[in-house]
Amino acid sequence: MPGEKRAWMMPGVLTLLAALIPDHHEIVLIDEAVEDIDFEALRRFDVIGITGQIAQRDRMIEILERVKTLPGTVVVGGPYAAIDEQFFDGLCDTIFVGEADQTWPEFVEAMANGDSVQSRYEQTEKTDMATLPPARMDLMKAEHYMSASIQYSRGCPFTCEFCDIIVIFGRRPRVKSAKQVIAELEGVWKAGFGVCFVVDDNFIGNKVAVKKMLPELIRWQEENGYPLVLSTEATLNLADDAELMELMIRANFREVFIGIESTREESLIETKKLQNIRGESMSTKLDRIRDAGLVVSAGFIVGFDEDDDRIFEEQVQFIESNNIGRVSFGVLVALPKTPLYERLEAEGRLTDDNDICNFIPKQMTRDQLVAGYEKALRRLYTAEAFIGRVVRNVTTSDKYIAKRREMQSRETHKPRWLGGVATSGVIAWRLGREMARRKVFRKGLRMYWRAYRRNRAAGGLSVSAFIGLCAMHWHHYCLTQLAAPGSGEQGLNIFSAASVDATKAADHMADA
């Protein structure tokens, strides 16, 4: 991308942690996605905090091994610490388990006052979201990110067996006020962003509350000429609420990530994802969401007990036939503290000797499961398959097209993430240079030319929009094709762990 862009989305957890600390302390935030860690510079800090997700746990160990020799107190918290605190035994001085909106500032003040601190903190009550301050976006290097992020709610009312969200945040969705949301979006806009991802695991978990908040958000967008393009995550039952979808469209939501997980009803029943099988078919519901004006990206999982080796073809065909462009496709993972983990542990089926699959499947061997997953993932992210799905997604519904034209007509701010021909030229030059560096320049040109020829007639696909799609595809191509097993580079095992986070970011350039 043009400029000094180094990562798609800014991590909101760092800016919230900073906002919870009183102003008289010095705070420095480091995100390895956009800058290297200067370990020598860390020597002057009293507290060194590390946070990360399961996909980053090996890197967290490397960082902790280095910083534990420094003078500062080393603390760990975040998603992975919340579900597997034993993993960090001996690696830090203090660990924060679960939400830390109360315990983190208490710890900092205790340190500053010279009081004793604990080696383990865990809040006794869930955080009241109405008490959270605006994120400190001023402390991040905003110029290196394409998209900002904010959080509106925590918690989900459903009981999916594999999910750690209800373990960490509970089943009663807690929300921020409309005033809080707008204050944070003001900060996003002032920081120079035109795109923001609402990171809630289920934005519509509390429908009553979100329907009260959205009119205020709509008013703010209207008053400011719709400066921000929004996206989020929701459950498939969004399709059953026409009023809610219309409110989201009027608030300038463009894309929604849906957890489909499986095309098999038996697998959905097994994992207690019952909201996906109620009422009409999943395809009908996906069409309804698209017709409302929302681009659908989705998550899929293979490896449920009800899955046999036919599941890979079933999942690929469903994704293709429903024109789902951006796909998170991964092997089932048994996360500590989840009902799935407890069940598999009781059945003696947990393992710790495989980076991709940490349990014994029921109807396949682990090798069959991993091989089937890798093959399906490569098929989904060939250039022709990916670009074809994205183009069909936004061109096959007349209702979608009409709704998008209506949305564009009310904008007075040109989105900051688009720059017309000049931007496309820069992207094309950089993409070509990167293909040459990876020694696939000719192959890449042929690959993208075939994809363009096949899709150019669909809805008058412009060259600039196509180049944006190629840039989006290149990321997935490197992970699924160039970095395949035996290539000498880390590939599909890394994508398996990171795919959920990598594909949550809204594909706005492709949509445009």
Secondary structure, DSSP 8 states (H G I E B T S, - for coil): --SS--EEE--HHHHHHHHTS-TTS------TTTS---TGGGGG-SEEEEE--GGGHHHHHHHHHHHTTSSSEEEEESHHHHH-GGGGTTT-SEEEES--TTHHHHHHHHHHHT----SEEE-SS---GGG-----GGGS-GGGEEEEEE--EE--S---TT-SHHHHH-SS-EE--HHHHHHHHHHHHHTT-SEEEE--S-TTSSHHHHHHHHHHHHHHHHHTTS--EEEEEE-GGGGG-HHHHHHHHHTTEEEEEEEEE-S-HHHHHHTT-GGGTSSS-HHHHHHHHHHTT-EEEEEEEE--TT--TTHHHHHHHHHHHTT--SEEEEE----TTSHHHHHHHHTT-B-SS-SS--B--SSS-HHHHHHHHHHHHHHHTSHHHHHHHHHHHHHS-HHHHHHHHHHHHT--S--TT--HHHHHHHHHHHHHHHHHHTT-HHHHHHHHHHHHHHHTTTTT--HHHHHHHHHHHHHHHIIIIIT-TTSSS--HHHHHHHHHHHHHS--HHHH-
